[in-house]
């Protein structure tokens, strides 16, 4: 790839979107850089304006561009590339917002169950046990609030709904490895919060 | 290509207005801060994806 093409700002390239796409299909990395640069800020801005936080916006941007570059061979030029990419970004963001809402409802239901179960436990335990339980609940709550929405959802699906890894991966549209890695991270945070000595030992 | 991406690509032709597209284009103004490390990481990852697809297509031919 010529060095000058790699550093040239995307707005300085006069090629149309379609020309860039054709060049990308032929393996032209400079064309890929230009098209990516031309749309990155637009997609990011669009996602951020609707999701109001960087982590969710980044996830939507990644999902949008992955769908775009995976399906370039499906693009037939029936609409402009601009409206095609916009359509994918819009669908991605809307789907993500729907998933986040569903996840919030699941977490609320799981929290209700926890409170009910804890209520039963509190009726039979000693004052010391109650203090321990409260500390434990606060620590778990703090740990879960520090992870992203999808990671909290994965934790709830695995540990409150007892779903197998494969089913969670299908639901979340992520790889088994990503699910395992997320579970490990959240579990470690929870253990660290509840029992720092045990976390250190493991 | 994953089936999910095909569905998304088809759905991408769903309805939207010129106003929405105009707003999308205004995202160029750059008033939302972006993590440059994320942008670069994603660029590399996507280019790998493109290359992988090109290799697969050449292999199929």
Interface residues (C-beta under 8 A of the other chain):
Chain A: X24 X25 X27 X29 X32 X33 X36 X40 X41 X42 X43 X44 X45 X46 X48 X49 X54 X58 X61 X62 X65 X66 X67 X69 X70 X71 X72 X73 X74 X75 X78 X79 X82 X83 X84 X85 X86 X87 X88 X89 X90 X91 X92 X173
Chain B: X1 X2 X4 X5 X6 X8 X9 X10 X11 X12 X13 X14 X16 X20 X21 X23 X24 X25 X26 X27 X28 X29 X30 X31 X32 X33 X34 X35 X38 X39 X42 X43 X45 X46 X47 X49 X50 X51 X53 X54 X57
